[in-house]
Every structure is written in C-alpha cells, then in structure tokens.
C-alpha cells in the first residue's frame, strides 16, 4: 500500500496497535524520523569534510582548485562547452566563468577557440593534460570507494548503490525541474465545459 504522506504512514501504523494511542505513535514515529535525519546530516557533513580535504590534497600538486576540477570533470564528459554553458554549469556569471577558464588555460588543462559558425561564440575544450588529471583523480576516488565497500557485504554494497542512485535522481530532478506546460485558452475553456457538464 502506498502512502501519500509520511504522517499518513505513521498514523495508519498507530491504528494497528492497541498498546498506545494513535496520536502517541504518530508523534513517536515523526520524532524518530527527525532523529534519523539529524544523524544522517551529521554523517554526511563529516564525510563531505573528509572528501573535500582529501581531494584538495590530491589537486594541490596540479595547482587546481575544487571548482576548477569540477569544470574539468564536466568538460571531460563532453567534447566542448560554450562559455555560457560553463557559467550555467558552475553557477557563475559569464565574467567569473571567464576568469575560471583563463586560469585553467594558463595551466594547460583547457583551450579556448571560436565557433566556426559564429566567431563571437567562445568554445571551451579540455586538453590531454586536463583529461589525464581527471583520470588520475577519478582513479584514486574509485580506489577509496572500493576500500569502503570492502567493509560491506555484497547485499549492502548493492543497497548502497541503489540508495545513492535514488538520491542522485532526486537531486537531478530538483536542480532541473521539468517545465510545466500551460494550457491554451481553448484547452481551459474545454476543461471548464467538461467540469460543468456542458460539453
């Protein structure tokens, strides 16, 4: 059975027991839910701190910052990005994105060029040196994740992957919501006629 809300789930569970009242069990359930969320928040923050510190140490020899690496990783997945796409992906203004790109270009990790169809459009592409850095860092990340997975059973490993995939999908949908299609005036009139029984 699917539940529309968390409160509905706990309320229904409360009605199935005769030892406590429905209100008590609902409150206890919500309290436990929040306590679990607080514990997860603490763990996530600590894991992020360790991850960022480790990544910064790995990036230090290449003189690359955390945001610069994420841009390189994005470029490594695509052949080329426009400056406007770089700005959007990084959440920067075009001017700030240009500064970020310029620093990486000076280090030899990316190159800029003009689009053939429009010379005013600047295209950004990763170099072999940049791709090599991304591959090295990703390889080290995989090794670290494998060390963690070694402490889990095969079932726990699969559950971890499934949970993270579900969280990833949620974050992707939240950051990139699908546009809501507005009904045309004709469609709205037809809907009203249908509701009023005048169709």
Contact map, one row per residue, 1 for C-alpha under 8 A:
1110000000000000000000000000000000000000000000000000000000000000000000000000000000000000000000000000000000000000000000000000000000000000000000000000000000000000000000000000000000000000000000000000000
1111000000000000000000000000000000000000000000000000000000000000000000000000000000000000000000000000000000000000000000000000000000000000000000000000000000000000000000000000000000000000000000000000000
1111110110000000000000000000000000000000000000000000000000000000000000000000000000000000000000000000000000000000000000000000000000000000000000000000000000000000000000000000000000000000000000000000000
0111110100000000000000000000000000000000000000000000000000000000000000000000000000000000000000000000000000000000000000000000000000000000000000000000000000000000000000000000000000000000000000000000000
0011111110000000000000000000000000000000000000000000000000000000000000000000000000000000000000000000000000000000000000000000000000000000000000000000000000000000000000000000000000000000000000000000000
0011111111000000000000000000000000000000000000000000000000000000000000000000000000000000000000000000000000000000000000000000000000000000000000000000000000000000000000000000000000000000000000000000000
0000111111100000000000000100010000000000000000000000000000000000000000000000000000000000000000000000000000000000000000000000000000000000000000000000000000000000000000000000000000000000000000000000000
0011111111110000000000000000000000000000000000000000000000000000000000000000000000000000000000000000000000000000000000000000000000000000000000000000000000000000000000000000000000000000000000000000000
0010111111111000000000000000000000000000000000000000000000000000000000000000000000000000000000000000000000000000000000000000000000000000000000000000000000000000000000000000000000000000000000000000000
0000011111111100000000001100110000000000000000000000000000000000000000000000000000000000000000000000000000000000000000000000000000000000000000000000000000000000000000000000000000000000000000000000000
0000001111111110000001101100000000000000000000000000000000000000000000000000000000000000000000000000000000000000000000000000000000000000000000000000000000000000000000000000000000000000000000000000000
0000000111111111000000000000000000000000000000000000000000000000000000000000000000000000000000000000000000000000000000000000000000000000000000000000000000000000000000000000000000000000000000000000000
0000000011111111100000001000000000000000000000000000000000000000000000000000000000000000000000000000000000000000000000000000000000000000000000000000000000000000000000000000000000000000000000000000000
0000000001111111100111111100000000000000000000000000000000000000000000000000000000000000000000000000000000000000000000000000000000000000000000000000000000000000000000000000000000000000000000000000000
0000000000111111110011000000000000000000000000000000000000000000000000000000000000000000000000000000000000000000000000000000000000000000000000000000000000000000000000000000000000000000000000000000000
0000000000011111110000000000000000000000000000000000000000000000000000000000000000000000000000000000000000000000000000000000000000000000000000000000000000000000000000000000000000000000000000000000000
0000000000001111111100000000000000000000000000000000000000000000000000000000000000000000000000000000000000000000000000000000000000000000000000000000000000000000000000000000000000000000000000000000000
0000000000000011111110000000000000000000000000000000000000000000000000000000000000000000000000000000000000000000000000000000000000000000000000000000000000000000000000000000000000000000000000000000000
0000000000000000111110000000000000000000000000000000000000000000000000000000000000000000000000000000000000000000000000000000000000000000000000000000000000000000000000000000000000000000000000000000000
0000000000000100111111011000000000000000000000000000000000000000000000000000000000000000000000000000000000000000000000000000000000000000000000000000000000000000000000000000000000000000000000000000000
0000000000000110011111111000000000000000000000000000000000000000000000000000000000000000000000000000000000000000000000000000000000000000000000000000000000000000000000000000000000000000000000000000000
0000000000100110000111111100000000000000000000000000000000000000000000000000000000000000000000000000000000000000000000000000000000000000000000000000000000000000000000000000000000000000000000000000000
0000000000100100000011111110000000000000000000000000000000000000000000000000000000000000000000000000000000000000000000000000000000000000000000000000000000000000000000000000000000000000000000000000000
0000000000000100000111111111000000000000000000000000000000000000000000000000000000000000000000000000000000000000000000000000000000000000000000000000000000000000000000000000000000000000000000000000000
0000000001101100000111111111100000000000000000000000000000000000000000000000000000000000000000000000000000000000000000000000000000000000000000000000000000000000000000000000000000000000000000000000000
0000001001100100000001111111110000000000000000000000000000000000000000000000000000000000000000000000000000000000000000000000000000000000000000000000000000000000000000000000000000000000000000000000000
0000000000000000000000111111111000000000000000000000000000000000000000000000000000000000000000000000000000000000000000000000000000000000000000000000000000000000000000000000000000000000000000000000000
0000000000000000000000011111111100000000000000000000000000000000000000000000000000000000000000000000000000000000000000000000000000000000000000000000000000000000000000000000000000000000000000000000000
0000000001000000000000001111111110000000000000000000000000000000000000000000000000000000000000000000000000000000000000000000000000000000000000000000000000000000000000000000000000000000000000000000000
0000001001000000000000000111111111000000000000000000000000000000000000000000000000000000000000000000000000000000000000000000000000000000000000000000000000000000000000000000000000000000000000000000000
0000000000000000000000000011111111100000000000000000000000000000000000000000000000000000000000000000000000000000000000000000000000000000000000000000000000000000000000000000000000000000000000000000000
0000000000000000000000000001111111110000000000000000000000000000000000000000000000000000000000000000000000000000000000000000000000000000000000000000000000000000000000000000000000000000000000000000000
0000000000000000000000000000111111111000000000000000000000000000000000000000000000000000000000000000000000000000000000000000000000000000000000000000000000000000000000000000000000000000000000000000000
0000000000000000000000000000011111111100000000000000000000000000000000000000000000000000000000000000000000000000000000000000000000000000000000000000000000000000000000000000000000000000000000000000000
0000000000000000000000000000001111111110000000000000000000000000000000000000000000000000000000000000000000000000000000000000000000000000000000000000000000000000000000000000000000000000000000000000000
0000000000000000000000000000000111111111000000000000000000000000000000000000000000000000000000000000000000000000000000000000000000000000000000000000000000000000000000000000000000000000000000000000000
0000000000000000000000000000000011111111100000000000000000000000000000000000000000000000000000000000000000000000000000000000000000000000000000000000000000000000000000000000000000000000000000000000000
0000000000000000000000000000000001111111110000000000000000000000000000000000000000000000000000000000000000000000000000000000000000000000000000000000000000000000000000000000000000000000000000000000000
0000000000000000000000000000000000111111111000000000000000000000000000000000000000000000000000000000000000000000000000000000000000000000000000000000000000000000000000000000000000000000000000000000000
0000000000000000000000000000000000011111111100000000000000000000000000000000000000000000000000000000000000000000000000000000000000000000000000000000000000000000000000000000000000000000000000000000000
0000000000000000000000000000000000001111111110000000000000000000000000000000000000000000000000000000000000000000000000000000000000000000000000000000000000000000000000000000000000000000000000000000000
0000000000000000000000000000000000000111111111000000000000000000000000000000000000000000000000000000000000000000000000000000000000000000000000000000000000000000000000000000000000000000000000000000000
0000000000000000000000000000000000000011111111100000000000000000000000000000000000000000000000000000000000000000000000000000000000000000000000000000000000000000000000000000000000000000000000000000000
0000000000000000000000000000000000000001111111110000000000000000000000000000000000000000000000000000000000000000000000000000000000000000000000000000000000000000000000000000000000000000000000000000000
0000000000000000000000000000000000000000111111111000000000000000000000000000000000000000000000000000000000000000000000000000000000000000000000000000000000000000000000000000000000000000000000000000000
0000000000000000000000000000000000000000011111111100000000000000000000000000000000000000000000000000000000000000000000000000000000000000000000000000000000000000000000000000000000000000000000000000000
0000000000000000000000000000000000000000001111111110000000000000000000000000000000000000000000000000000000000000000000000000000000000000000000000000000000000000000000000000000000000000000000000000000
0000000000000000000000000000000000000000000111111111000000000000000000000000000000000000000000000000000000000000000000000000000000000000000000000000000000000000000000000000000000000000000000000000000
0000000000000000000000000000000000000000000011111111100000000000000000000000000000000000000000000000000000000000000000000000000000000000000000000000000000000000000000000000000000000000000000000000000
0000000000000000000000000000000000000000000001111111110000000000000000000000000000000000000000000000000000000000000000000000000000000000000000000000000000000000000000000000000000000000000000000000000
0000000000000000000000000000000000000000000000111111111000000000000000000000000000000000000000000000000000000000000000000000000000000000000000000000000000000000000000000000000000000000000000000000000
0000000000000000000000000000000000000000000000011111111100000000010000000000000000000000000000000000000000000000000000000000000000000000000000000000000000000000000000000000000000000000000000000000000
0000000000000000000000000000000000000000000000001111111110000000000000000000000000000000000000000000000000000000000000000000000000000000000000000000000000000000000000000000000000000000000000000000000
0000000000000000000000000000000000000000000000000111111111000000000000000000000000000000000000000000000000000000000000000000000000000000000000000000000000000000000000000000000000000000000000000000000
0000000000000000000000000000000000000000000000000011111111100000010000000000000000000000000000000000000000000000000000000000000000000000100000000000000000000000000000000000000000000000000000000000000
0000000000000000000000000000000000000000000000000001111111110000110000000000000000000000000000000000000000000000000000000000000000000000000000000000000000000000000000000000000000000000000000000000000
0000000000000000000000000000000000000000000000000000111111111000000000000000000000000000000000000000000000000000000000000000000000000000000000000000000000000000000000000000000000000000000000000000000
0000000000000000000000000000000000000000000000000000011111111000000000000000000000000000000000000000000000000000000000000000000000000000100000000000000000000000000000000000000000000000000000000000000
0000000000000000000000000000000000000000000000000000001111111111110010000000000000000000000000000000000000000000000000000000000000000000100000000000000000000000000000000000000000000000000000000000000
0000000000000000000000000000000000000000000000000000000111111111100000000000000000000000000000000000000000000000000000000000000000000000000000000000000000000000000000000000000000000000000000000000000
0000000000000000000000000000000000000000000000000000000011111111000000000000000000000000000000000000000000000000000000000000000000000000000000000000000000000000000000000000000000000000000000000000000
0000000000000000000000000000000000000000000000000000000000111111000000000000000000000000000000000000000000000000000000000000000000000000000000000000000000000000000000000000000000000000000000000000000
0000000000000000000000000000000000000000000000000000000000111111100000000000000000000000000000000000000000000000000000000000000000000000000000000000000000000000000000000000000000000000000000000000000
0000000000000000000000000000000000000000000000000000000000111111110110000000000000000000000000000000000100000000000000000000000000000000000000000000000000000000000000000000000000000000000000000000000
0000000000000000000000000000000000000000000000000000000100110011111110000000000000000000000000000000000000000000000000000000000000000000000000000000000000000000000000000000000000000000000000000000000
0000000000000000000000000000000000000000000000000001001100100001111111000000000000000000000000000000000000000000000000000000000000000000000000000000000000000000000000000000000000000000000000000000000
0000000000000000000000000000000000000000000000000000000000000000111111100000000000000000010000000000000000000000000000000000000000000000000000000000000000000000000000000000000000000000000000000000000
0000000000000000000000000000000000000000000000000000000000000001111111110000000000000000000000000001000100000000000000000000000000000000000000000000000000000000000000000000000000000000000000000000000
0000000000000000000000000000000000000000000000000000000000100001111111111000000000000000000000000000000000000000000000000000000000000100000000000000000000000000000000000000000000000000000000000000000
0000000000000000000000000000000000000000000000000000000000000000011111111100000000000000000000000000000000000000000000000000000000000000000000000000000000000000000000000000000000000000000000000000000
0000000000000000000000000000000000000000000000000000000000000000001111111110000000000100010000000000000000000000000000000000000000000000000000000000000000000000000000000000000000000000000000000000000
0000000000000000000000000000000000000000000000000000000000000000000111111111000000000000000000000000000000001100000000000000010001100100000000000000000000000000000000000000000000000000000000000000000
0000000000000000000000000000000000000000000000000000000000000000000011111111100000000000000000000000000000000000000000000000000000000100000000000000000000000000000000000000000000000000000000000000000
0000000000000000000000000000000000000000000000000000000000000000000001111111110000000000000000000000000000000000000000000000000000000000000000000000000000000000000000000000000000000000000000000000000
0000000000000000000000000000000000000000000000000000000000000000000000111111111110000000000000000000000000000000000000000000110000000000000000000000000000000000000000000000000000000000000000000000000
0000000000000000000000000000000000000000000000000000000000000000000000011111111000000000000000000000000000000000000000000000010000100100000000000000000000000000000000000000000000000000000000000000000
0000000000000000000000000000000000000000000000000000000000000000000000001111111000000000000000000000000000000000000000000000000000000000000000000000000000000000000000000000000000000000000000000000000
0000000000000000000000000000000000000000000000000000000000000000000000000111111110000000000000000000000000000000000000000000000000000000000000000000000000000000000000000000000000000000000000000000000
0000000000000000000000000000000000000000000000000000000000000000000000000011111110000000000000000000000000000000000000000000110000000000000000000000000000000000000000000000000000000000000000000000000
0000000000000000000000000000000000000000000000000000000000000000000000000010011111000000000000000000000000000000000000000011110000000000000000000000000000000000000000000000000000000000000000000000000
0000000000000000000000000000000000000000000000000000000000000000000000000010011111101100000000000000000000000000000000000011100000000000000000000000000000000000000000000000000000000000000000000000000
0000000000000000000000000000000000000000000000000000000000000000000000000000000111111100000000000000000000000000000000001111000000000000000000000000000000000000000000000000000000000000000000000000000
0000000000000000000000000000000000000000000000000000000000000000000000000000000011111110000001001100000000000000000000001111000000000000000000000000000000000000000000000000000000000000000000000000000
0000000000000000000000000000000000000000000000000000000000000000000000000000000001111111000001000000000000000000000000000000000000000000000000000000000000000000000000000000000000000000000000000000000
0000000000000000000000000000000000000000000000000000000000000000000000000000000011111111100000000000000000000000000000000000000000000000000000000000000000000000000000000000000000000000000000000000000
0000000000000000000000000000000000000000000000000000000000000000000000100000000011111111110000001000000000000000000000000000000000000000000000000000000000000000000000000000000000000000000000000000000
0000000000000000000000000000000000000000000000000000000000000000000000000000000000111111111111011000000000000000000000000000000000000000000000000000000000000000000000000000000000000000000000000000000
0000000000000000000000000000000000000000000000000000000000000000000000000000000000011111111110000000000000000000000000000000000000000000000000000000000000000000000000000000000000000000000000000000000
0000000000000000000000000000000000000000000000000000000000000000000000000000000000001111111100000000000000000000000000000000000000000000000000000000000000000000000000000000000000000000000000000000000
0000000000000000000000000000000000000000000000000000000000000000001000100000000000000111111100001000000000000000000000000000000000000000000000000000000000000000000000000000000000000000000000000000000
0000000000000000000000000000000000000000000000000000000000000000000000000000000000000011111110000000000000000000000000000000000000000000000000000000000000000000000000000000000000000000000000000000000
0000000000000000000000000000000000000000000000000000000000000000000000000000000000000011111111111000000000000000000000000000000000000000000000000000000000000000000000000000000000000000000000000000000
0000000000000000000000000000000000000000000000000000000000000000000000000000000000000011001111111000000000000000000000000000000000000000000000000000000000000000000000000000000000000000000000000000000
0000000000000000000000000000000000000000000000000000000000000000000000000000000000110010000111111100000000000000000000000000000000000000000000000000000000000000000000000000000000000000000000000000000
0000000000000000000000000000000000000000000000000000000000000000000000000000000000000000000111111110000000000000000000000000000000000000000000000000000000000000000000000000000000000000000000000000000
0000000000000000000000000000000000000000000000000000000000000000000000000000000000000010000111111111000000000000000000000000000000000000000000000000000000000000000000000000000000000000000000000000000
0000000000000000000000000000000000000000000000000000000000000000000000000000000000100110010111111111100000000000000000000000000000000000000000000000000000000000000000000000000000000000000000000000000
0000000000000000000000000000000000000000000000000000000000000000000000000000000000100000000001111111110000000000000000000000000000000000000000000000000000000000000000000000000000000000000000000000000
0000000000000000000000000000000000000000000000000000000000000000000000000000000000000000000000111111111000000000000000000000000000000000000000000000000000000000000000000000000000000000000000000000000
0000000000000000000000000000000000000000000000000000000000000000000100000000000000000000000000011111111100000000000000000000000000000000000000000000000000000000000000000000000000000000000000000000000
0000000000000000000000000000000000000000000000000000000000000000000000000000000000000000000000001111111110000100000000000000000000000000000000000000000000000000000000000000000000000000000000000000000
0000000000000000000000000000000000000000000000000000000000000000000000000000000000000000000000000111111111000000000000000000000000000000000000000000000000000000000000000000000000000000000000000000000
0000000000000000000000000000000000000000000000000000000000000000000000000000000000000000000000000011111111100000000000000000000000000000000000000000000000000000000000000000000000000000000000000000000
0000000000000000000000000000000000000000000000000000000000000001000100000000000000000000000000000001111111111100000000000000000000000000000000000000000000000000000000000000000000000000000000000000000
0000000000000000000000000000000000000000000000000000000000000000000000000000000000000000000000000000111111111111000000000000000000000000000000000000000000000000000000000000000000000000000000000000000
0000000000000000000000000000000000000000000000000000000000000000000000000000000000000000000000000000011111111000000000000000000000000000000000000000000000000000000000000000000000000000000000000000000
0000000000000000000000000000000000000000000000000000000000000000000000000000000000000000000000000000001111111100000000000000000000000000000000000000000000000000000000000000000000000000000000000000000
0000000000000000000000000000000000000000000000000000000000000000000000000000000000000000000000000000000111111110000000000000001011000000000000000000000000000000000000000000000000000000000000000000000
0000000000000000000000000000000000000000000000000000000000000000000000010000000000000000000000000000000111111110000000000000011111100000000000000000000000000000000000000000000000000000000000000000000
0000000000000000000000000000000000000000000000000000000000000000000000010000000000000000000000000000100110111111000000000001111001000000000000000000000000000000000000000000000000000000000000000000000
0000000000000000000000000000000000000000000000000000000000000000000000000000000000000000000000000000000010011111100000000001111000000000000000000000000000000000000000000000000000000000000000000000000
0000000000000000000000000000000000000000000000000000000000000000000000000000000000000000000000000000000010000111110000000111100000000000000000000000000000000000000000000000000000000000000000000000000
0000000000000000000000000000000000000000000000000000000000000000000000000000000000000000000000000000000000000011111000000111000000000000000000000000000000000000000000000000000000000000000000000000000
0000000000000000000000000000000000000000000000000000000000000000000000000000000000000000000000000000000000000001111101111110000000000000000000000000000000000000000000000000000000000000000000000000000
0000000000000000000000000000000000000000000000000000000000000000000000000000000000000000000000000000000000000000111111111110000000000000000000000000000000000000000000000000000000000000000000000000000
0000000000000000000000000000000000000000000000000000000000000000000000000000000000000000000000000000000000000000011111100000000000000000000000000000000000000000000000000000000000000000000000000000000
0000000000000000000000000000000000000000000000000000000000000000000000000000000000000000000000000000000000000000001111100000000000000000000000000000000000000000000000000000000000000000000000000000000
0000000000000000000000000000000000000000000000000000000000000000000000000000000000000000000000000000000000000000011111111000000000000000000000000000000000000000000000000000000000000000000000000000000
0000000000000000000000000000000000000000000000000000000000000000000000000000000000000000000000000000000000000000011111111100000000000000000000000000000000000000000000000000000000000000000000000000000
0000000000000000000000000000000000000000000000000000000000000000000000000000000000000000000000000000000000000000011001111100000000000000000000000000000000000000000000000000000000000000000000000000000
0000000000000000000000000000000000000000000000000000000000000000000000000000000001100000000000000000000000000000011001111110000000000000000000000000000000000000000000000000000000000000000000000000000
0000000000000000000000000000000000000000000000000000000000000000000000000000000001100000000000000000000000000001111000111111000000000000000000000000000000000000000000000000000000000000000000000000000
0000000000000000000000000000000000000000000000000000000000000000000000000000000111100000000000000000000000000001111000001111100000000000000000000000000000000000000000000000000000000000000000000000000
0000000000000000000000000000000000000000000000000000000000000000000000000000000111100000000000000000000000000111100000000111110000000000000000000000000000000000000000000000000000000000000000000000000
0000000000000000000000000000000000000000000000000000000000000000000000000010001110000000000000000000000000000111000000000011111000000000000000000000000000000000000000000000000000000000000000000000000
0000000000000000000000000000000000000000000000000000000000000000000000010011001100000000000000000000000000001110000000000001111101100000000000000000000000000000000000000000000000000000000000000000000
0000000000000000000000000000000000000000000000000000000000000000000000000000000000000000000000000000000000011110000000000000111111100000000000000000000000000000000000000000000000000000000000000000000
0000000000000000000000000000000000000000000000000000000000000000000000000000000000000000000000000000000000001000000000000000011111110000000000000000000000000000000000000000000000000000000000000000000
0000000000000000000000000000000000000000000000000000000000000000000000000000000000000000000000000000000000011000000000000000001111111000000000000000000000000000000000000000000000000000000000000000000
0000000000000000000000000000000000000000000000000000000000000000000000010000000000000000000000000000000000011100000000000000011111111100000000000000000000000000000000000000000000000000000000000000000
0000000000000000000000000000000000000000000000000000000000000000000000010001000000000000000000000000000000001000000000000000011111111110000000000000000000000000000000000000000000000000000000000000000
0000000000000000000000000000000000000000000000000000000000000000000000000000000000000000000000000000000000000000000000000000000111111111000000000000000000000000000000000000000000000000000000000000000
0000000000000000000000000000000000000000000000000000000000000000000000000000000000000000000000000000000000000000000000000000000011111111100000000000000000000000000000000000000000000000000000000000000
0000000000000000000000000000000000000000000000000000000000000000000010011001000000000000000000000000000000000000000000000000000001111111110000000000000000000000000000000000000000000000000000000000000
0000000000000000000000000000000000000000000000000000000000000000000000000000000000000000000000000000000000000000000000000000000000111111111000000000000000000000000000000000000000000000000000000000000
0000000000000000000000000000000000000000000000000000000000000000000000000000000000000000000000000000000000000000000000000000000000011111111100000000000000000000000000000000000000000000000000000000000
0000000000000000000000000000000000000000000000000000001001100000000000000000000000000000000000000000000000000000000000000000000000001111111110000000000000000000000000000000000000000000000000000000000
0000000000000000000000000000000000000000000000000000000000000000000000000000000000000000000000000000000000000000000000000000000000000111111111000000000000000000000000000000000000000000000000000000000
0000000000000000000000000000000000000000000000000000000000000000000000000000000000000000000000000000000000000000000000000000000000000011111111100000000000000000000000000000000000000000000000000000000
0000000000000000000000000000000000000000000000000000000000000000000000000000000000000000000000000000000000000000000000000000000000000001111111110000000000000000000000000000000000000000000000000000000
0000000000000000000000000000000000000000000000000000000000000000000000000000000000000000000000000000000000000000000000000000000000000000111111111000000000000000000000000000000000000000000000000000000
0000000000000000000000000000000000000000000000000000000000000000000000000000000000000000000000000000000000000000000000000000000000000000011111111100000000000000000000000000000000000000000000000000000
0000000000000000000000000000000000000000000000000000000000000000000000000000000000000000000000000000000000000000000000000000000000000000001111111110000000000000000000000000000000000000000000000000000
0000000000000000000000000000000000000000000000000000000000000000000000000000000000000000000000000000000000000000000000000000000000000000000111111111000000000000000000000000000000000000000000000000000
0000000000000000000000000000000000000000000000000000000000000000000000000000000000000000000000000000000000000000000000000000000000000000000011111111100000000000000000000000000000000000000000000000000
0000000000000000000000000000000000000000000000000000000000000000000000000000000000000000000000000000000000000000000000000000000000000000000001111111110000000000000000000000000000000000000000000000000
0000000000000000000000000000000000000000000000000000000000000000000000000000000000000000000000000000000000000000000000000000000000000000000000111111111000000000000000000000000000000000000000000000000
0000000000000000000000000000000000000000000000000000000000000000000000000000000000000000000000000000000000000000000000000000000000000000000000011111111100000000000000000000000000000000000000000000000
0000000000000000000000000000000000000000000000000000000000000000000000000000000000000000000000000000000000000000000000000000000000000000000000001111111110001000000000000000000000000000000000000000000
0000000000000000000000000000000000000000000000000000000000000000000000000000000000000000000000000000000000000000000000000000000000000000000000000111111110000000000000000000000000000000000000000000000
0000000000000000000000000000000000000000000000000000000000000000000000000000000000000000000000000000000000000000000000000000000000000000000000000011111110000000000000000000000000000000000000000000000
0000000000000000000000000000000000000000000000000000000000000000000000000000000000000000000000000000000000000000000000000000000000000000000000000001111111111000000000000000000000000000000000000000000
0000000000000000000000000000000000000000000000000000000000000000000000000000000000000000000000000000000000000000000000000000000000000000000000000000111111111000000000000000000000000000000000000000000
0000000000000000000000000000000000000000000000000000000000000000000000000000000000000000000000000000000000000000000000000000000000000000000000000000000111111100000000000000000000000000000000000000000
0000000000000000000000000000000000000000000000000000000000000000000000000000000000000000000000000000000000000000000000000000000000000000000000000000000111111110000000000000000000000000000000000000000
0000000000000000000000000000000000000000000000000000000000000000000000000000000000000000000000000000000000000000000000000000000000000000000000000000000111111111000000000000000000000000000000000000000
0000000000000000000000000000000000000000000000000000000000000000000000000000000000000000000000000000000000000000000000000000000000000000000000000000100111111111100000000000000000000000000000000000000
0000000000000000000000000000000000000000000000000000000000000000000000000000000000000000000000000000000000000000000000000000000000000000000000000000000001111111110000000000000000000000000000000000000
0000000000000000000000000000000000000000000000000000000000000000000000000000000000000000000000000000000000000000000000000000000000000000000000000000000000111111111000000000000000000000000000000000000
0000000000000000000000000000000000000000000000000000000000000000000000000000000000000000000000000000000000000000000000000000000000000000000000000000000000011111111100000000000000000000000000000000000
0000000000000000000000000000000000000000000000000000000000000000000000000000000000000000000000000000000000000000000000000000000000000000000000000000000000001111111110000000000000000000000000000000000
0000000000000000000000000000000000000000000000000000000000000000000000000000000000000000000000000000000000000000000000000000000000000000000000000000000000000111111111000000000000000000000000000000000
0000000000000000000000000000000000000000000000000000000000000000000000000000000000000000000000000000000000000000000000000000000000000000000000000000000000000011111111100000000000000000000000000000000
0000000000000000000000000000000000000000000000000000000000000000000000000000000000000000000000000000000000000000000000000000000000000000000000000000000000000001111111110000000000000000000000000000000
0000000000000000000000000000000000000000000000000000000000000000000000000000000000000000000000000000000000000000000000000000000000000000000000000000000000000000111111111000000000000000000000000000000
0000000000000000000000000000000000000000000000000000000000000000000000000000000000000000000000000000000000000000000000000000000000000000000000000000000000000000011111111100000000000000000000000000000
0000000000000000000000000000000000000000000000000000000000000000000000000000000000000000000000000000000000000000000000000000000000000000000000000000000000000000001111111110000000000000000000000000000
0000000000000000000000000000000000000000000000000000000000000000000000000000000000000000000000000000000000000000000000000000000000000000000000000000000000000000000111111111000000000000000000000000000
0000000000000000000000000000000000000000000000000000000000000000000000000000000000000000000000000000000000000000000000000000000000000000000000000000000000000000000011111111100000000000000000000000000
0000000000000000000000000000000000000000000000000000000000000000000000000000000000000000000000000000000000000000000000000000000000000000000000000000000000000000000001111111110000000000000000000000000
0000000000000000000000000000000000000000000000000000000000000000000000000000000000000000000000000000000000000000000000000000000000000000000000000000000000000000000000111111111000000000000000000000000
0000000000000000000000000000000000000000000000000000000000000000000000000000000000000000000000000000000000000000000000000000000000000000000000000000000000000000000000011111111100000000000000000000000
0000000000000000000000000000000000000000000000000000000000000000000000000000000000000000000000000000000000000000000000000000000000000000000000000000000000000000000000001111111111000000000000000000000
0000000000000000000000000000000000000000000000000000000000000000000000000000000000000000000000000000000000000000000000000000000000000000000000000000000000000000000000000111111110000000000000000000000
0000000000000000000000000000000000000000000000000000000000000000000000000000000000000000000000000000000000000000000000000000000000000000000000000000000000000000000000000011111110000000000000000000000
0000000000000000000000000000000000000000000000000000000000000000000000000000000000000000000000000000000000000000000000000000000000000000000000000000000000000000000000000001111111000000000000000000000
0000000000000000000000000000000000000000000000000000000000000000000000000000000000000000000000000000000000000000000000000000000000000000000000000000000000000000000000000000111111100000000000000000000
0000000000000000000000000000000000000000000000000000000000000000000000000000000000000000000000000000000000000000000000000000000000000000000000000000000000000000000000000000100111110000000000000000000
0000000000000000000000000000000000000000000000000000000000000000000000000000000000000000000000000000000000000000000000000000000000000000000000000000000000000000000000000000000011111000000000000000000
0000000000000000000000000000000000000000000000000000000000000000000000000000000000000000000000000000000000000000000000000000000000000000000000000000000000000000000000000000000001111100000000000000000
0000000000000000000000000000000000000000000000000000000000000000000000000000000000000000000000000000000000000000000000000000000000000000000000000000000000000000000000000000000000111110000000000000000
0000000000000000000000000000000000000000000000000000000000000000000000000000000000000000000000000000000000000000000000000000000000000000000000000000000000000000000000000000000000011111000000000000000
0000000000000000000000000000000000000000000000000000000000000000000000000000000000000000000000000000000000000000000000000000000000000000000000000000000000000000000000000000000000001111111100000000000
0000000000000000000000000000000000000000000000000000000000000000000000000000000000000000000000000000000000000000000000000000000000000000000000000000000000000000000000000000000000000111111100000000000
0000000000000000000000000000000000000000000000000000000000000000000000000000000000000000000000000000000000000000000000000000000000000000000000000000000000000000000000000000000000000011111110000000000
0000000000000000000000000000000000000000000000000000000000000000000000000000000000000000000000000000000000000000000000000000000000000000000000000000000000000000000000000000000000000011111111000000000
0000000000000000000000000000000000000000000000000000000000000000000000000000000000000000000000000000000000000000000000000000000000000000000000000000000000000000000000000000000000000011111111100000000
0000000000000000000000000000000000000000000000000000000000000000000000000000000000000000000000000000000000000000000000000000000000000000000000000000000000000000000000000000000000000011111111110000000
0000000000000000000000000000000000000000000000000000000000000000000000000000000000000000000000000000000000000000000000000000000000000000000000000000000000000000000000000000000000000000111111111000000
0000000000000000000000000000000000000000000000000000000000000000000000000000000000000000000000000000000000000000000000000000000000000000000000000000000000000000000000000000000000000000011111111100001
0000000000000000000000000000000000000000000000000000000000000000000000000000000000000000000000000000000000000000000000000000000000000000000000000000000000000000000000000000000000000000001111111110000
0000000000000000000000000000000000000000000000000000000000000000000000000000000000000000000000000000000000000000000000000000000000000000000000000000000000000000000000000000000000000000000111111111000
0000000000000000000000000000000000000000000000000000000000000000000000000000000000000000000000000000000000000000000000000000000000000000000000000000000000000000000000000000000000000000000011111111111
0000000000000000000000000000000000000000000000000000000000000000000000000000000000000000000000000000000000000000000000000000000000000000000000000000000000000000000000000000000000000000000001111111111
0000000000000000000000000000000000000000000000000000000000000000000000000000000000000000000000000000000000000000000000000000000000000000000000000000000000000000000000000000000000000000000000111111110
0000000000000000000000000000000000000000000000000000000000000000000000000000000000000000000000000000000000000000000000000000000000000000000000000000000000000000000000000000000000000000000000011111111
0000000000000000000000000000000000000000000000000000000000000000000000000000000000000000000000000000000000000000000000000000000000000000000000000000000000000000000000000000000000000000000000001111111
0000000000000000000000000000000000000000000000000000000000000000000000000000000000000000000000000000000000000000000000000000000000000000000000000000000000000000000000000000000000000000000000001111111
0000000000000000000000000000000000000000000000000000000000000000000000000000000000000000000000000000000000000000000000000000000000000000000000000000000000000000000000000000000000000000000001001101111
